[in-house]
């Protein structure tokens, strides 16, 4: 890794609130700067799985999550510096409103990384009052470097002139662009948010049109000028086990990771940390493959949308039986959220029941409203495939389903949330991130190595 990142401009795109157009503006800036020949490295503030896939769709580069609360400040700083080093522009899409989330907020992340902020301000229902909103954001935390503002959903030239003049009179941040209320990006929604990048209806023509609209509405040259970084904080993060990258192929532990339309929630950093711990990752599809990959030592079933593909998952009986047989034979399986649902007896959704792998004797039931959302810290109450009793794990939970009461002979091994253990299987609703706990990834790989 270079001693200091090679990028010349970096900034965080914040919003006044959720729904102000932050994602659309972020994608538009990425597309426009890419079209101008820049190498753009995207990032996402927070634990979101979906927006990073849209970033990748636009830039062709993996977008990394930067989450202080879940991953820890050191890992966040390391991740940003490492992956921004190969680009000349780094763009971080914020989360919710700029100050929402306290220590995990966009503002906190910008301060940690020393990034200037470009604020997306929706003025569809105001004009001169936009200055009061912006002045409040500037004054709430003066240590946050709010450099630029992008006015979104502008109704007319007169509307723009009124808002811009008020901002120039009363505020410090510079208006570097405006987008009309006719500027929209049609991205489909569903119960967990927007569609993933691989599913979205965004085609090349849509991306080119997006880039063109942003280029005409935002002063890109000025944006890059006022967000140019003069100095980079020294990255003093030490990799947990850098020598693991040198483990020869024939010594690595082959772990099968589910990846398809039904299982698409994975942090790339978790995959990287598993590789540093000595894993060889092979992907498989519970939707389409008829058997688990050959010569594997462990299985990882992440989250996603098994409820949307329940009929197809259920119809793939040979895979369901393979997973069940693997578990009963003592094979290692780690599953989270959608993976937990797949390991249940079945999924009940829209009045129908679809049989699943049946490792756990309880069914998953889709609800009409959000069941749980938030960060989760939990300790292991007994030794497990992720480490010894007392080990602390960090993650995030977001789901619309519940699981029937498990029989008492299924062990509960998380102290604050239900983590279910059966033989060498561990499953829960929590999406874990190993940024603060690479030792959990190492424990998982070692357990896979010696399970058979």
Protein Blocks (a to p, Z undefined) as FASTA:
>chain_A
ZZbdfbfbdcddddfbehilmmmmmmmmmmmmmmnopacddddedjbfklmmmmmmmnop
acddddfklnopklmmmmmmmmmmmpcbdcdddehjfkgoijmmmklmmmmnopacdddd
dfklbcklmmmmmmmmmmmmmmbccfbdcdehiabfklmmmmmmmmmmmmmbdcfbdcdf
klccdddddfkbccdfklmmcdfklmmmmmmmmmmmpcfklmmmmmccfbdcddfbdcfb
lmlmmpcfklpccddddddfklmcccfklmmmmmmnopacddddfklmmbdcehiabdcd
dedjfklmmmmmmmmmmlmmmmmmmmmnopacddehjlmmmmmmbdceehiacddeklag
cdddddfbdfbgcddddddfbdcfkbcehiacddddddfbdcddddfklccfbfkbccdd
ehjaccdfbdcdfklmmmlmmmmmmmmmmmZZ
